[in-house]
Structures are given as C-alpha cells and as structure tokens.
Amino acid sequence: MRVVPVTTLDLPALEPYRTLRARTWHWREGFFVAEGEKVVRALLDSRIEIVSILTSKSWLEALEGSFTAERGPETVIYLGEDALLEGIVGFPLHQKLLAIGRIPPNPPLEELHTRAPGCHVHVALEGLADAENMGMILRNAAAFGARSLIHGPDSTSPWLRRSVRVSLGNLFALRIHRADSLHDTLRRCREELGWRIVGTTPRGGDNRIMWDETPGKNENTAAGGQAGSPGQEPGDRAGHLCLLFGSEAEGLTDKALALCDAHFSIPMRGGVDSINVANAVAVTLFEAVRGMR
C-alpha cells in the first residue's frame, strides 16, 4: 500500500470524497463510495478494485492486517487529520473511514446461472425507487444466500452511497446484473436457462412458493439436475428460482406479472394492505429457502 498524507481535500484525486452529496454522479462515472468500518472491511475482503482510501492514522493502524499481499501494493491511502475528515459531510456515518471502489463489470446472464446441482435463488427488481430499500434488499439477498440480483434501468442503482452503506457491504458478495430491459432479460432466463419466475403481489397469489412446478421448459435439466416429482426428496431438488418484486408504490406491473410462472402473496392480518418491499423480500426469501429443505 502507498500512504499519502494530505492536509486538504482540494487534490483532484480526492474529488469523490468532496462530492459525497452527489446522488448519482459517482456511479455514473463508474465508481462508488464505501463508508464506515463494516463496509470498508467488507470491501477489503472482496475482489472489487479499490481506487483509494481516505482515513486517519488510528484507522490505518487498525486496518493494517486487512491488506493482503495481492490487495496492498495497489491501494493508495490518503491520510488526513481528524479535523479534515470531520469536515466531510456525513461524518457520524463514515467514522473517518472512507474508500472509493470501482464498480465491477456487468456480469452476463450466463455468469448468474450455474449447472451445479442444488436449488439456486435469484432476486429481480422492477421500478424500485428508494436507495435505502435497495440497500436492505441487498443485505437480505446475501443473508438468505441469493445467487444474484437483477434490476432494470427503472430501478435505483445498488451502487449509490446510501445503498452501499445500508447493505453493510453485503452487495460486494453478490452478482449484480443491470438489465437494459428487465422483462426481456427475465424472459430469457425463463426460456433459455429454465428459471422459474415467481412474482410477488399483495393479494391473489399463492401462500407457498413451489420449486417443482416447472414452466414450459425443464428448469432442472437446464441446471444440470433431474426434474422434480411428487415423490422426490426435498434435498434432491435442483433448479433456479427467481423472485420478482415491484416498486414501493405500485408493486409489479401487469406486464411483469404476466411473464411469471406463479404469484406469491404474504398472508397478512388486521386489514394491513402491504409491508415495506425490503421486508417483503426477506419474508419471501425465507419462504423460498425453507422450500429447499
């Protein structure tokens, strides 16, 4: 690693740190901001390119053991006094520890898929607007072992500062695919890769998520396994299941619901119409993962 002491944020290389209030500029330029201990440590543990780190002497000493032989030499660390770091917007959140990472290349669909035996869960988002909801969804997806997350251009970017922070860095372990057209991409996943698409809706859907009821093409064959059957043991199931969630205000569009193989509704009581979409993702993932066993 290369340590560069700084007494001002006016250096060109530190521009990303001066513009933390920019909502979309960073990710449109191909990089993201990581802030706080948990997120920066997760970034150091990942394979994502780190452009630089801005921190204090005390944090540099605390992080020394996190720099691997492969990671350390290419990392530039800008070292500033506490007063300089405390002047950056969001000080209570970034804890005087920030990093700039390079957004990884958009993985092809074939990379999201695997022919390995077993049950593989994916999350897809249509029209998600709130960055904090995105961050919570990323954290939930990682917690329940989702293989990937797919979103279209009508959803907020997972690489926004708030999304990265709320995810606690868990997005670094996920395959994240940005589709030019979410509907066309999911159609390809269904028809070419054999994924089963389950759309979520506040009402009218099933209260269970089925793995074995396969659409027109055999999802298990596409995944390299055997087709499910009524007498099959749960542990022998194989396939890809993609859970599709809609916007905070309207849910899934009619077009999205039409391309699904099944619909799932979370049973609710007391006249409650719906729950927050990030909470819905957690409940639905739990139900899907439970169905694997």
C-alpha positions in Angstrom: 0.0 0.0 0.0 1.1 3.6 -0.6 0.3 6.1 2.1 -0.1 9.8 1.1 -0.5 12.4 3.8 -3.0 15.2 2.9 -3.9 18.5 4.5 -6.6 19.5 2.1 -9.4 17.8 0.1 -8.7 20.1 -2.9 -6.5 17.5 -4.6 -8.0 16.2 -7.9 -7.7 12.6 -6.7 -9.9 13.4 -3.7 -12.8 14.9 -5.7 -15.1 11.9 -5.0 -14.7 12.5 -1.3 -15.6 16.2 -1.7 -18.8 15.3 -3.6 -20.5 12.8 -1.3 -23.8 14.6 -1.6 -23.9 13.8 -5.3 -26.7 11.2 -5.6 -25.9 9.7 -9.0 -22.7 11.3 -10.3 -20.4 8.7 -8.7 -21.9 5.5 -10.1 -22.5 7.1 -13.5 -18.7 7.7 -13.6 -18.1 4.0 -12.7 -17.2 4.1 -9.0 -18.9 4.0 -5.6 -18.3 5.3 -2.1 -17.8 2.9 0.8 -18.0 4.4 4.3 -17.6 3.2 7.8 -15.8 0.2 9.3 -18.1 -2.6 8.3 -18.4 -1.5 4.7 -14.8 -0.8 4.2 -13.7 -4.0 5.8 -16.1 -5.9 3.5 -14.6 -4.1 0.5 -11.1 -5.1 1.6 -12.2 -8.7 1.9 -13.7 -8.6 -1.6 -12.1 -8.8 -5.1 -13.5 -5.4 -6.1 -11.0 -2.9 -7.2 -10.2 -0.2 -4.6 -9.3 3.2 -6.1 -8.3 4.8 -2.8 -8.9 5.0 0.9 -9.2 8.2 2.9 -8.8 7.8 6.7 -7.0 8.7 9.9 -3.8 7.4 11.4 -5.7 5.4 14.0 -7.8 3.6 11.4 -4.7 2.9 9.3 -3.2 1.1 12.2 -6.4 -0.8 12.8 -6.8 -1.9 9.2 -3.2 -2.9 8.6 -4.0 -6.6 9.0 -6.7 -6.4 6.3 -4.3 -5.6 3.5 -3.4 -8.9 1.7 -0.3 -9.3 -0.4 -2.5 -9.0 -3.5 -4.5 -6.1 -2.3 -1.9 -4.0 -0.5 0.5 -2.8 -3.2 -2.2 -1.3 -5.5 -4.0 0.6 -2.7 -3.5 4.3 -2.2 -4.3 5.5 1.3 -4.8 9.2 1.8 -4.1 10.0 5.5 -5.7 13.1 7.0 -6.0 14.7 10.4 -9.3 14.2 12.3 -10.4 17.8 11.8 -10.1 17.4 8.0 -12.1 14.2 8.0 -14.7 15.5 10.3 -15.4 18.3 7.8 -16.7 15.8 5.2 -20.5 15.6 5.0 -21.9 12.6 6.9 -19.1 12.4 9.5 -21.1 10.4 12.1 -21.8 7.8 9.3 -18.4 7.5 7.7 -16.5 7.3 11.0 -13.4 9.0 9.4 -13.0 5.9 7.2 -14.0 6.1 3.5 -13.0 4.3 0.3 -13.6 4.6 -3.4 -14.2 1.4 -5.3 -14.6 0.7 -9.0 -18.0 -0.7 -10.0 -17.3 -4.2 -11.4 -18.3 -5.0 -15.0 -21.9 -6.0 -15.6 -21.8 -9.8 -15.4 -23.5 -11.7 -18.3 -26.6 -13.8 -17.6 -24.6 -16.9 -18.2 -22.5 -16.0 -15.2 -25.6 -15.7 -13.0 -26.6 -19.2 -14.0 -24.9 -22.4 -12.8 -25.3 -26.0 -13.8 -24.2 -27.2 -10.3 -26.8 -29.3 -8.6 -29.0 -27.8 -5.9 -31.5 -25.0 -5.6 -30.4 -21.5 -6.6 -32.4 -18.4 -5.7 -32.2 -15.0 -7.5 -33.9 -11.7 -6.8 -35.2 -9.3 -9.5 -36.5 -5.8 -9.0 -38.8 -3.7 -11.2 -39.1 0.0 -10.6 -37.5 0.1 -7.1 -37.1 3.8 -6.2 -35.5 4.2 -2.8 -31.8 3.7 -2.2 -32.2 2.6 1.4 -34.7 -0.1 0.4 -32.2 -1.2 -2.2 -29.5 -1.5 0.5 -31.8 -3.5 2.8 -32.7 -5.8 -0.1 -29.0 -6.4 -1.0 -28.4 -7.3 2.7 -31.4 -9.7 2.7 -30.4 -11.3 -0.5 -26.9 -12.0 0.9 -28.3 -13.2 4.2 -30.5 -15.8 2.5 -27.9 -17.0 0.0 -29.3 -15.5 -3.2 -27.0 -16.1 -6.1 -27.7 -12.9 -7.9 -29.7 -9.7 -8.0 -31.1 -8.3 -11.3 -32.5 -4.8 -11.8 -33.5 -2.7 -14.8 -32.9 0.9 -15.7 -36.1 1.9 -13.9 -34.7 0.9 -10.5 -32.2 2.9 -8.4 -28.6 1.8 -8.6 -27.3 -0.6 -6.0 -24.1 1.3 -6.1 -25.4 4.6 -4.7 -23.8 5.7 -1.5 -26.9 5.1 0.7 -27.4 1.6 -0.8 -23.9 0.6 -0.2 -24.0 1.9 3.3 -27.3 0.3 4.3 -26.2 -3.0 2.7 -23.3 -3.1 5.2 -21.1 -4.1 2.3 -23.0 -7.3 1.6 -23.5 -6.3 -2.1 -19.8 -7.0 -2.7 -20.5 -10.7 -2.4 -23.5 -10.7 -4.8 -23.6 -11.0 -8.6 -25.5 -7.8 -9.7 -26.8 -7.6 -13.2 -28.2 -4.4 -14.7 -30.6 -5.3 -17.5 -31.3 -3.0 -20.4 -34.8 -4.4 -20.3 -35.8 -6.3 -17.2 -38.8 -8.0 -18.9 -36.7 -9.2 -21.8 -34.0 -10.4 -19.5 -36.3 -12.4 -17.3 -37.9 -13.9 -20.4 -34.5 -15.1 -21.5 -33.8 -16.5 -18.0 -37.1 -18.4 -18.2 -37.0 -19.7 -21.8 -33.2 -20.2 -22.3 -32.0 -21.0 -18.9 -35.1 -22.7 -17.5 -35.5 -20.4 -14.5 -38.9 -20.4 -12.7 -40.1 -16.8 -12.2 -42.3 -16.1 -9.2 -43.8 -12.6 -8.9 -44.9 -11.1 -5.6 -48.2 -9.4 -5.2 -50.1 -8.1 -2.1 -53.1 -10.3 -2.8 -54.3 -13.1 -5.0 -51.2 -15.1 -5.1 -50.3 -18.5 -3.5 -49.2 -18.5 0.1 -46.4 -21.0 -0.7 -43.5 -21.0 -3.1 -43.3 -24.2 -5.2 -40.0 -25.3 -6.6 -41.2 -28.4 -8.5 -43.9 -27.0 -10.7 -41.8 -26.2 -13.8 -42.9 -23.9 -16.7 -42.7 -25.0 -20.4 -39.0 -25.9 -20.3 -37.4 -28.1 -17.7 -35.6 -25.9 -15.3 -33.9 -28.8 -13.6 -32.4 -30.1 -16.8 -31.1 -26.6 -17.6 -29.4 -26.6 -14.2 -27.8 -29.9 -14.7 -30.1 -31.9 -12.4 -33.2 -34.1 -12.7 -36.8 -33.0 -12.9 -38.7 -32.7 -9.7 -41.5 -35.1 -9.0 -44.1 -35.7 -6.2 -42.1 -38.5 -4.7 -38.7 -36.7 -4.8 -36.9 -35.9 -1.6 -36.6 -32.2 -0.9 -32.8 -32.5 -0.7 -32.7 -33.8 -4.2 -34.4 -30.7 -5.7 -32.5 -28.7 -8.3 -33.2 -25.6 -10.3 -33.2 -21.8 -10.4 -36.0 -19.7 -8.8 -36.2 -16.0 -9.5 -38.3 -13.9 -7.1 -39.6 -10.7 -8.7 -40.5 -7.6 -6.7 -42.1 -4.4 -7.8 -42.0 -0.7 -6.9 -42.7 0.7 -3.4 -45.9 2.5 -4.6 -47.5 0.2 -7.2 -45.8 -3.2 -6.9 -45.3 -5.2 -10.1 -46.8 -4.0 -13.4 -49.3 -6.1 -15.3 -46.6 -6.9 -17.9 -44.2 -8.2 -15.2 -47.0 -10.3 -13.6 -47.9 -11.8 -17.0 -44.4 -13.2 -17.6 -44.3 -15.0 -14.2 -44.9 -18.8 -13.8 -46.6 -18.2 -10.4 -47.5 -15.4 -8.0 -46.8 -15.3 -4.3 -48.6 -13.3 -1.6 -47.5 -12.9 2.0 -50.5 -13.7 4.3 -51.3 -10.6 6.3 -53.8 -9.9 9.1 -55.6 -7.0 10.7 -56.5 -5.3 7.4 -52.9 -4.4 6.6 -52.6 -3.9 2.8 -48.9 -4.4 2.4 -45.5 -4.2 4.0 -42.3 -2.5 3.1 -40.7 -4.0 0.0 -37.4 -4.8 1.7 -39.3 -6.6 4.5 -41.3 -8.4 1.8 -38.1 -9.6 0.2 -36.9 -11.0 3.5 -40.1 -12.9 4.1 -40.3 -14.2 0.6 -36.7 -15.3 0.6 -37.2 -17.1 3.9 -40.2 -18.9 2.4 -38.2 -19.9 -0.7 -35.2 -21.1 1.2 -37.4 -23.1 3.5 -38.9 -24.8 0.5 -35.5 -26.1 -0.5 -35.3 -28.3 2.6 
